[in-house]
Amino acid sequence: MGKVGTDVAKDAADILLLDDNFPNIIKGIKQGRLIFDILKKIIGYNLTSNVTELLPFLGFVILQFPLPLTTILVLCVDVGTNVYPNMSFSYEIGEESLMERKPRHMKKDRLCNVRLFSWAYVFMGLYTTGGAFLIFWVIMNDYGFRPGNLFFYINNYGIEPAGNDVYNPYDPEFKGNSRAFISKNADLLGIYGEANELLINSKYRQLDTSSNADIAIDHRLFFYTKNPDFWGSCKWDSVGKSYDGPVCWRLEALRHAQGGYLLGICIMQIANGTNYRTISQSMFKHLLKNNPLNFAYLVLIALISALLYIPGLNDGFNIRPLRIEHWVPALGMFIIMISWAEFNKILIRNVKEPDGSPGFFSRHFNF
């Protein structure tokens, strides 16, 4: 004890009571467990968001579909939308079962272990990524791009149509692409040498999806060799932001979908953070007890809304305002994720072994 112990005893002790008050041992153990839990929750919360940022790039490289998340949007998540919720986690209160648990094993119950990585990367990570991808594919489908046809899409070559070309589904060969017609009939038209290089060869290329140089090109004209049923229908009569034409079948649709993917990350991270607030207790018992975290979620929603809908700001991040219908998949995935997590916590609390020890779900379905 601090007042009566010798310096040698203090150095050798595991616990030192500065005020010699024995009930403080319980308070110290409770605070230590709470700190350990909070650190574990923050780590799991952040590891989960890494999956939603990594898999789009892997898909872009391996499966060659349009990139759902650009570099600037990754930075927006890491240094913007994730910061305030991370700090607010430090105000989380302990669960009711905090002092009912057995002491953790110093060699086995590490802060970061295989279970935490598996839970964050495999289960929660894939689910949150799936929710974000669902919004992305729904938006692309609504603007005329069938999701199943976008795999190995961006590495295709086509011929850039002329500026006044209009898609013609009744033209079986060129679909209205005048440059494609010139390319096939170059010999008959007497186009050789430099003229051939300028008018034909330079127009045979891949689409530039990283910038807005090809934002207004109708992909049905560019990839004129594809059958009309390769493309989906245009469900919304939205107009392009920087050109006089529709969003459908153009790179503009990708900008809308990238904004949808960012929205999906934010909404799924709110659900993810809400679930991480408790390990076994219902989150509804803790929902209103951490006001800084509750306020952080409101700030997060306000921030993503500002990024999507404030003119100039959305241009800076190269995303577009979303239709209200495209919020529905995000809200649906949010409800499903919260409901599943609550059901899982019910099983963790109530399914036990005959001797009262933690049951199957407690051993395998928590972090």
C-alpha positions in Angstrom: 0.0 0.0 0.0 1.2 3.5 -0.9 1.2 5.0 2.6 2.7 2.1 4.6 4.6 0.0 2.0 8.3 0.1 1.6 9.9 1.2 -1.7 11.0 -2.4 -2.4 7.5 -3.7 -1.8 6.0 -1.1 -4.1 8.4 -2.0 -6.9 7.6 -5.7 -6.6 3.8 -5.2 -6.4 1.3 -5.8 -9.2 -1.1 -3.3 -7.7 -0.3 -0.2 -5.7 -3.0 1.4 -3.6 -2.0 5.1 -3.3 -4.8 5.9 -0.8 -4.9 2.5 0.9 -8.6 2.1 0.1 -9.3 -1.6 -0.8 -12.5 -1.0 -2.7 -10.4 0.9 -5.3 -9.0 -2.5 -6.4 -12.5 -3.3 -7.8 -12.7 0.1 -9.5 -9.2 -0.3 -11.0 -10.0 -3.8 -12.4 -13.2 -2.5 -13.9 -11.5 0.5 -15.4 -8.7 -1.7 -16.8 -11.3 -4.1 -18.4 -13.2 -1.2 -19.8 -10.0 0.3 -21.4 -9.1 -3.1 -22.8 -12.6 -3.5 -24.3 -12.7 0.0 -25.8 -9.3 -0.5 -27.5 -10.4 -3.8 -28.9 -13.6 -2.2 -30.3 -11.8 0.7 -31.9 -9.3 -1.7 -33.5 -12.0 -3.9 -34.8 -14.0 -0.9 -36.1 -11.0 0.4 -38.0 -9.9 -3.0 -39.4 -13.4 -3.5 -40.9 -13.3 -0.3 -42.9 -10.0 -1.3 -44.4 -11.7 -4.2 -46.2 -14.2 -1.9 -47.9 -11.3 0.2 -49.2 -9.1 -2.7 -50.3 -11.5 -4.9 -52.2 -12.6 -2.3 -54.8 -8.9 -1.9 -55.9 -8.4 -5.7 -56.0 -11.5 -6.1 -58.1 -10.4 -3.2 -60.3 -7.0 -4.9 -61.0 -8.1 -8.5 -61.1 -11.7 -8.4 -62.4 -11.3 -5.2 -64.4 -14.6 -3.6 -63.5 -15.0 0.1 -63.0 -13.3 1.4 -59.8 -16.0 2.0 -57.1 -13.7 4.0 -54.8 -11.1 6.5 -56.0 -8.0 7.5 -54.0 -9.4 10.8 -52.9 -12.5 9.1 -51.5 -10.3 6.7 -49.6 -8.6 9.7 -48.0 -12.0 11.2 -47.3 -12.9 8.1 -45.3 -9.6 7.7 -43.5 -9.0 11.3 -42.5 -12.6 12.6 -42.6 -15.6 10.4 -41.8 -13.8 7.9 -39.6 -11.9 10.3 -37.3 -14.7 11.7 -35.1 -16.4 8.3 -34.4 -13.0 6.9 -33.5 -12.3 9.5 -30.9 -15.9 9.3 -29.5 -15.5 5.6 -28.8 -13.3 6.6 -25.8 -16.4 7.8 -24.0 -18.1 4.4 -24.2 -19.4 2.9 -20.9 -18.9 -0.6 -19.7 -21.3 -3.5 -20.3 -23.3 -5.0 -17.5 -21.3 -8.2 -17.8 -18.0 -6.5 -17.6 -17.2 -7.6 -14.0 -19.0 -11.0 -14.4 -16.4 -12.3 -16.9 -13.5 -14.5 -15.9 -10.1 -12.9 -15.8 -8.6 -13.0 -19.2 -5.7 -15.3 -19.9 -2.5 -13.1 -20.2 -1.0 -15.3 -22.9 -4.1 -16.2 -24.9 -6.5 -13.3 -24.6 -4.5 -10.7 -26.5 -5.7 -7.3 -27.6 -5.3 -8.4 -31.3 -5.8 -12.1 -32.0 -6.9 -14.4 -34.7 -10.6 -14.1 -33.7 -10.5 -10.3 -33.9 -8.9 -10.3 -37.3 -11.3 -13.0 -38.5 -14.3 -11.1 -37.2 -13.2 -7.7 -38.6 -11.7 -8.8 -41.9 -13.8 -11.8 -42.9 -17.2 -11.5 -41.4 -17.9 -7.8 -40.7 -15.5 -6.6 -43.5 -17.1 -8.7 -46.2 -20.6 -7.8 -45.0 -19.9 -4.0 -45.0 -18.2 -4.3 -48.4 -21.1 -6.2 -49.7 -23.5 -3.4 -48.6 -21.4 -0.8 -50.3 -21.1 -2.8 -53.5 -24.9 -3.4 -53.5 -25.4 0.4 -53.7 -22.8 0.7 -56.4 -24.2 -2.1 -58.6 -27.8 -0.8 -58.1 -26.9 2.7 -59.3 -24.9 1.3 -62.3 -27.8 -1.0 -63.2 -30.3 1.9 -62.9 -28.2 3.9 -65.4 -28.0 1.2 -68.0 -25.0 -0.9 -67.0 -25.8 -4.5 -66.2 -23.6 -5.5 -63.2 -22.8 -9.0 -64.6 -21.5 -7.4 -67.9 -19.1 -5.0 -66.2 -16.5 -7.7 -65.3 -13.4 -7.4 -67.6 -15.1 -4.3 -69.0 -12.6 -1.4 -68.7 -9.8 -3.3 -70.6 -11.9 -3.5 -73.8 -11.0 -1.4 -76.8 -13.5 0.6 -78.9 -13.7 3.4 -81.4 -14.4 6.9 -80.1 -17.6 8.2 -81.9 -17.9 11.6 -83.4 -19.3 14.3 -81.3 -22.6 14.4 -83.1 -23.1 10.6 -83.4 -26.4 9.3 -81.9 -26.9 5.7 -80.9 -29.0 3.8 -83.4 -30.1 0.3 -82.2 -31.4 -0.5 -85.7 -28.0 -0.1 -87.3 -26.8 -3.8 -86.8 -23.1 -3.1 -87.6 -22.0 0.3 -86.4 -24.9 1.4 -84.0 -24.6 4.9 -85.4 -20.8 5.2 -84.8 -19.6 7.2 -87.9 -15.9 6.7 -87.1 -16.4 2.9 -87.0 -18.0 3.1 -90.5 -15.0 5.2 -91.7 -12.6 2.7 -90.1 -14.1 -0.3 -92.0 -14.3 1.6 -95.3 -11.0 3.5 -95.1 -9.7 2.0 -98.4 -12.9 2.8 -100.3 -12.8 6.4 -98.9 -9.1 6.9 -99.8 -7.9 7.4 -96.2 -4.2 6.5 -96.0 -1.1 7.5 -94.1 -1.3 10.4 -91.7 -5.0 10.8 -92.3 -5.6 7.2 -91.4 -3.6 7.6 -88.2 -5.4 10.8 -87.2 -9.0 9.8 -88.1 -8.9 6.0 -87.3 -6.0 4.6 -85.4 -5.9 7.4 -82.7 -9.6 6.8 -82.0 -9.2 3.1 -81.4 -8.4 3.0 -77.7 -9.7 2.2 -74.2 -12.0 4.5 -72.3 -10.4 6.8 -69.7 -12.4 6.1 -66.5 -9.9 7.9 -64.2 -10.6 11.4 -65.5 -13.7 13.2 -67.0 -12.3 13.4 -70.5 -14.7 10.8 -71.7 -17.6 11.7 -69.4 -20.1 12.4 -72.2 -19.3 9.5 -74.6 -22.2 7.0 -75.1 -20.6 3.6 -74.3 -23.1 2.0 -76.6 -21.5 3.9 -79.4 -18.0 3.4 -78.2 -18.4 -0.4 -77.9 -20.6 -0.7 -81.0 -19.7 -4.4 -81.5 -21.7 -5.4 -78.4 -25.3 -6.6 -78.8 -28.1 -4.2 -77.7 -29.1 -6.6 -74.9 -25.6 -6.2 -73.4 -26.9 -2.9 -72.0 -29.6 -2.4 -69.4 -32.5 0.0 -69.5 -32.4 3.6 -68.3 -34.6 3.8 -65.2 -34.0 7.4 -64.3 -34.1 10.4 -66.6 -31.1 12.1 -64.9 -29.1 14.7 -66.8 -25.3 14.9 -66.9 -23.5 17.5 -64.8 -21.0 18.9 -67.3 -22.7 18.1 -70.7 -26.1 18.3 -72.3 -27.2 14.7 -72.2 -28.4 11.8 -70.0 -26.4 10.0 -67.3 -27.3 6.6 -68.6 -24.7 4.6 -70.5 -22.0 7.1 -69.8 -19.1 7.6 -67.5 -21.3 10.0 -65.5 -23.1 7.0 -64.2 -19.9 5.8 -62.6 -19.5 9.1 -60.8 -23.0 8.6 -59.3 -22.1 5.0 -58.4 -18.8 6.1 -56.7 -20.8 8.5 -54.6 -23.1 5.7 -53.7 -20.2 3.5 -52.7 -18.9 6.2 -50.4 -22.4 6.6 -48.9 -22.5 2.8 -48.4 -19.2 2.9 -46.5 -20.4 5.6 -44.2 -23.8 4.0 -43.5 -22.3 0.6 -43.0 -19.7 2.1 -40.6 -22.4 3.6 -38.5 -24.0 0.2 -38.3 -20.7 -1.4 -37.7 -19.8 1.1 -34.9 -23.2 0.7 -33.3 -22.7 -3.1 -33.2 -19.1 -2.8 -31.8 -20.4 -0.7 -28.8 -21.2 -4.0 -27.1 -19.8 -7.5 -27.2 -22.7 -9.4 -25.7 -25.2 -6.9 -24.3 -27.9 -5.4 -26.5 -26.8 -2.2 -28.1 -30.2 -0.6 -27.3 -29.1 -0.5 -23.6 -26.1 1.7 -24.7 -27.6 3.6 -27.5 -28.1 6.9 -25.8 -25.4 6.6 -23.1 -22.5 7.8 -25.2 -23.6 11.3 -26.4 -20.3 12.1 -28.2 -20.6 9.0 -30.3 -24.3 9.6 -31.0 -23.4 13.2 -32.1 -20.5 11.8 -34.2 -23.0 9.7 -36.2 -25.1 12.8 -36.9 -21.9 14.7 -38.0 -21.0 11.7 -40.2 -24.4 11.8 -42.0 -24.2 15.6 -42.4 -20.7 15.3 -43.8 -21.6 12.7 -46.4 -24.7 14.7 -47.4 -22.5 17.8 -47.8 -20.1 15.9 -50.0 -22.8 14.6 -52.2 -25.1 17.6 -52.5 -23.2 20.8 -52.1 -22.2 22.2 -55.6 -18.5 22.6 -56.0 -17.7 20.3 -53.1 -19.0 17.2 -54.9 -17.1 18.4 -58.0 -13.9 18.5 -56.0 -14.4 14.8 -55.0 -15.7 13.9 -58.4 -18.9 12.4 -57.3 -22.5 13.3 -58.0 -25.7 13.9 -56.0 -27.7 10.7 -55.4 -31.4 10.2 -56.0 -33.3 9.5 -52.8 -34.1 6.0 -54.2 -30.4 5.1 -54.0 -30.4 5.6 -50.2 -32.8 2.8 -49.8 -30.3 -0.1 -50.3 -28.0 1.5 -47.7 -30.7 1.8 -45.2 -31.9 -1.7 -45.9 -28.4 -3.1 -45.3 -28.1 -1.0 -42.1 -31.3 -2.6 -40.7 -30.2 -6.1 -41.6 -26.8 -5.7 -40.0 -28.2 -4.3 -36.8 -30.9 -7.0 -36.6 -28.3 -9.8 -37.2 -25.9 -8.4 -34.6 -28.7 -8.2 -32.0 -29.7 -11.8 -32.7 -26.1 -12.9 -32.4 -25.8 -11.2 -29.1 -28.9 -12.9 -27.8 -27.3 -16.2 -28.7 -24.0 -15.2 -27.0 -25.9 -14.3 -23.8 -28.2 -17.2 -23.6 -26.6 -20.2 -25.2 -24.2 -21.7 -22.6 -22.7 -25.0 -21.8 -24.3 -27.3 -19.1 -21.8 -26.1 -16.5 -22.6 -22.4 -17.2 -19.5 -21.7 -19.2 -19.6 -19.7 -22.4 -21.4 -21.6 -25.2 -20.7 -22.1 -28.9 -21.7 -18.7 -30.1 -19.7 -16.9 -27.4 -16.6 -18.9 -28.3 -16.9 -18.5 -32.1 -19.2 -15.5 -33.0 -17.7 -12.6 -31.1 -14.4 -10.8 -31.1 
